Amino acid sequence: MEKGRDPLARRLLFVGLGVLALWTLWAIVYETTGLPGVSYLIFGFVSVPTGLILLLASGIAYRRASVHGFRKTDALGAILVSVVIGVLPWIMLLNFADYS
C-alpha cells in the first residue's frame, strides 16, 4: 500500500517555497532596476523569526506524518526550506553590511 502525503506538510512546503521565491524576486527586481522602496536586505532582520516559525511548524508536520503513517519527504523539504529562509537572508545582510 502506498503511503499518502500529509496535507499540512505539503502546505508548509509550498508556503516556505513561496516566501523564498518572493524574497528572491524582490532582490532581483531591487538590484536590477534600482526602484526606490524597502531594500530586500531588511528581510535579513525578519528572516530569522520567520524561518523559526516555519521550522517549528515543519517539525510538528514531521511528527504528525510519522504518527499517521504519511510520507515524510514533504515535511523534510519544509524543514530544509525553513532553515534556508532563516539563514540565507541573514548571511546576505552580513555580507552587505558596511562596517566603516
PyMOL commands that set and color helices and strands:
alter all, ss='L'
color gray80, all
select helices_A, chain A and resi 7-33+40-68+73-95
alter helices_A, ss='H'
color red, helices_A
deselect
rebuild
show_as cartoon
